[in-house]
Structures are given as structure tokens and as C-alpha cells.
Amino acid sequence: MKSRWGIYLKERFPIIPNLLVAGGITLSAKELAVSRGNEGITSLSIFLALLGGMLFLAQIRFMDEYKDFHKDQIAHPERPLPRGLFTVEEFGVWIKRFNFGMIALSVFAGVFLNLLAGVLFGFGTLYLYLMFKEFFVGEWLSKRPMLYAISHQLIIFPMGAFVYSCFASRYVMSADVFWFCTLLLGSFFAFEVGRKLDPNSHPILNTYLSLYGRNKTAFLLLTLLGISTHAGDQLHLNMILGPLYIVLILSISLIWWAPARFKAVEGLVTLYLLIALWALPLKSLIMGSLGT
């Protein structure tokens, strides 16, 4: 019989997919740093970047479970928390433990890697806390779903900058880092929209198709993927992201003519996210195999 934590990890925080996300960000930042002439990359910097990414993802998941408990009781009673495997109080304790662990990691990174890495991870931890508290204007934000979504996606910037700073603190404010974080932001935001499309879901969930309709939702997705692809072009990744974006334009048109096929769009946006996260290592692998 599986433990309740084993059930939770399987259903709500599967390790392998989250490692693919954190690992993609880590190796992409490493490749970007190497391409810019940074040679001080160590096993410790790789480990701390990967660990920091996993902590970010885990904390975001726990905070979402905690905040969405009452919604999930109505719309997703099958999930571990509303079905009684855990209590809300337990999750509150774990959120505090993760906060403590992230503060400890920011100090450790600041001492044993570089000060900027510690500061960025500390700032990201603070921003996550403000997200958890809905920036202390939760009722006001809840009436502005797009502003809510944007404010919660901006966490990508300090996370991406932290991971890069683990490998190259001197250049963390360069244009390359801005475009790297923008690539992450556009693809993560598109994924967030793509996984919340079901027009037949419970009204309490406020999915994008139910809130904005087909035209605005499709335009939003294309805009986000366009931003991500443009950022990839600035990083010379158009050979990988460009052709995929053309396929996605055709696929997202399903939102106009066949909104019931939202699952197909979700799958394609997920694929785009994974390729965007791994684009830099993929480019390095391709160029290496071509001998260039």
C-alpha cells in the first residue's frame, strides 16, 4: 500500500516531469553561460541551481494546493487534499518548512557560490510569499484575472536569473539573461493558459475559454508563444523554436473552430514548453554533432 506522500507525489507533484522542468532550466542556463565564455561551472553550482529550481516548483505547488482548497472541494474533490489524505494545517506547516529551506539555500548560495545568487534566490522566496498572500490585495486581484495571472507568472524572472547567476554572476544583468527569462516566461505562461481551457469545467475555476471566449484566448496564446519565440530568436534558437511555432499556430486554431479539442492544444503547448526549456542544450547537441 502506497504512503499518502507517495500518492501525493504521483498525483500532484510527479518527480520526473518536475526534474525535466528544473533540469531544462538548469542546463539551458549552464549552456548560455558557457557560450558567453564562463568557465567557473562546478558540480556545486549545477546542484544548487537544480535544487533551487525544484524547491521553487514544490513551493508553488504546495501554495496552490493550500489556496485552492475550497475551490478543489467543489471542482476537484478527487485530489489528495480535499479527499482527506492531508489537512490544510499540515500543508501550512510544510509551506513554512519550505520557506525556511529556501532562506537557508539563499544564504548557502550567497556564501559558497556568489552573493548575487543568494540575493536573487532570497528575492524569489520573498516574491513567492507575496504571491501566497496575494500581495495583500487578494479581493481586488480576484476581480482582475489577467492581472492576477501576470503577477503570478513574473516569478519566472527571479527564478531564471537565479539559475543563471549560479554559473555566471558577472553577466546576470546582460541582455542574454533578459531574453532567457523572457523565453521562460512566455512558454510557462502559455502552458498555464493551455492547461486551463476546458469550457465545460466548473464555473468556479474561471477557465480562459469561459472568461475570454475563443478569439481572445487564441490571441493570448499566440501572443505568449510569439514572445517566447522572439526571445528564442534573440538567443539564436530559431532553428529549434521557429518550425514548432508554425505547427502551433495551426494547432491553436482549433480554439476557434473546435474548442472541444482543448486537450490537444494543452498537449501541444506542453510540448512547446519542454522544447523551449531544453532548446539551448538541444542546440549545443545539434551543433556538436554537426561539428560546428
N, C-alpha and C positions, 0 to 999 in steps of 0.2 A: 504494500500500500504506500503510495507516494505521500511525502510530508506535505503540509499545506504550503510551505515555501517552494517545494518542487512544483506544485500545481500552479502557484502564482507565477513562477519564472516561466513555465511552459506557456501559460495563457496570456500573460501581460507584459513580461519582460524576458523574452527568449534570448539567451546569451549569444548564440551565433549571429543572428541578424544585427544585434546591437554591437557586437565586435566588428562586423563588417562596416558598420557606420563609423564607429570610433577609429577603427583601423584605417579606413579610407581617408579620413581627415588627417590622421597622423602621418601616414605615408605620403599623402599629397603635400602636406606642409614640409616634410623632410625633402622630397624631391624638389620643391620650389627653392628651399634653402640651398640645396646642393647646386642647383642650376645657377644660383646667384653667387657662387664662389665660397660658400660657408663650409668649412671642413671640421668644425668642432662638434660633430654629431657623435654622441656616445650612446651606449645601451641605456644609461640612466635617463638621458633626455627622451629617448623613444618610450621607455617605460612610463615616465611621468606624464608625457603627452597623452599616451593611450589611457592611463589610469584616470587622468583628469577628464578626458572625453567620456569615459564610462561613468564616472561619478556625475557629470552633468546630465547624461541621459537618464541615469537611475533616479536622480533627484527630481528631474522634470516629471518622470512617470509617477513617482510617489506623490508629488504635489498635485498632479492632475487627478489622481485617484481620490485624494483627500477632498479636493474642492468639488469634484463631480459626484460625490457620494449620493446626494439627494436626487440628482438627475438620473444616476445609474439605477437607483432603486425603482424608478419608473420605466426608464427606457432600456436598461441593460441589467435586469435583476439576476442574470446568469453569471455575472462577473464575480470574482472571488470576494471582494469587499462587501457588496450588497447581499450576497448569498450567505454571509456569515462566517467565512473562513477566518476573517480578521475583524477587528473593531477599528473604528475611526481613531480612537485614542491610541491604539498601537501604531497606526500609521503616523500620527502626530509625533510620537516618540522617535520613530525611525527618521522622520524628516529632520528632527533636531540632531540626531546622531550623524546624519549625512552632512548637515551644516558644520558640525564640529570637525568631521573628517575633511571637509573641503577647506576649512580655515587652516587646519593642520597642514594640508598639502600645499596651500599657498605659501605658508611660512617655509616649509621644506624646499619648495621650488625656488623661493627667493634667496635662500641661503646656499643651496647646493647647485643651482643652475645659474640664474641671474635674477636681479631684483625685478626687472620688468615682468618676467614670467610670474613671479609671486604676486605682483601688483595686479596684473591682468586677471589672474585666477581669483584673487580676492574680490576684484570688482565684479567679475561674473557671478561669484557667490552672493554678493550683495544684491545684484540685479535679480537673481533668481528669487531671493527673499522678497523683494519688492513685487515681483510677479505674483508670488504666492499670496501676498497681501492685496493684490490688485491695485498696487500703487496708492492704496488708501483712498481710492475713489471708485470702488467696485460698482456701486449702483449707477454712477454716472457712466462708467465704461460699458456696462452691460447694455446700455441703450445705444451704443455705438459699436456694433460688432466688428466693423472693418478696422477701426482704430484699436480696438481690443486685440485683434489678430496681429496687427502690425507691431504693437507694443510688446507682444509676447514673442514675436519672431526675431526682434532685434537682439536677443540674447546670443544669436549666432555670431555676431561681430566680436564680442569679447572672447567667446569660446574659440573661434578661429584664430584670432590674434594671439591668444594664449598658446595654442598648439604650435603656431609658427615661432613664437618667441622662445619656445623650448630649444629650437635649433638655430635661431638667428636673431638675437635680441637687438643687435645694432640696426637692423633694417626693418624693424617691425612696423614703422610708420610709413613705409615706402608704398608706391602706387601698386606694386605687385601684391602686397598684403591686402590692400583695399579691394582689389579685383578678386583675390582669392576668397575673401569673406563675402563679397557680393555674389560670387558663384555659389557659395554655400547657402546664402540667404535666399536667393531666387529659387534654387532647387528644393530646399527644405519647405519654403512657403508654398510652392506649387504642390508638393507632396501633401502638405497639411490641407490644402483645398481639395485635392484629388481624393483624399480618404474620407471626406465629409460631403458627399454629393447626393446620397440616397434621398430622392424626393418623397419617398414613402415612409421615412423614418418618423419617429415620434416628434411632434412639433416642438417639444421642449429642447430638442437637440439643435434646432436652428441650422440645418444644413445649408450649404451655399446655394444649391438649386432652389430650395424652398424660400430662402431670403431674397435672392437676387434674380432668379429666373435663368433661363438658358443663355441669353445673349450676354448679360453682364458676367456670368460665371465663366463662360468660354473666353471672353475678352480678358478677364482677370488671369486665367490660367496661361493664356498665350502671352500676356504681358510679363508674368513672372518668369516663364520659361525663356522669353526673349531677353530679359535682364540677365538671367543666368548664362544664356548662350553668349551674349555680348561680353560678359565678364570672362567667359572661357576664351573668347576670341582675343581679348587683351592679353591673356596668358598663353596665346598661340595653341589653343586646344580645339580650334575649329575643325580640324581633321577628324576629331572624335565626336564632338557635340553637334556640329553642323548637320551632318546627314540624319542623325537621330531626331533633331528638331523638326526636320521636314516631315518625317514619319509621324511625329507627334501632332503637327498641325493637321494632318489628315485624320488622325485618330480622335483628337479633341473635337473635331467637327461633329462627332457622334452626339455631343451635348446638344447641338442644335436639332438634329434630325432623329436621334434615338436616345433620349435621356435615360431610358430604362437600361441602357448599356453602360451605366456609370461604372460598373465593376471593371470593364475593360479599360476605361480611362484611368481608374485608380491603379491598375496593374502597370500601365504604360508610364504613368508619372513616377511610380515607384522604381521602375527600371531606369528612367532618366536620372533620378536621384542617385542611385547606386553608381551609374556610369559617371556622373558628374563628380562624385566623391572620389572615384578611383581614376579619373581622367589623367592626372599627372603621372602616376605610376604606369598607367597603360601606355601613355605617350613615350615614357622612358623605355619601356619594354619593346615597343614597336621600333623606335629609333635604334635601339641596341641591336635588335635582330636584323635591321637593315644595314647595320654597320656605319651609321651616321652619328 
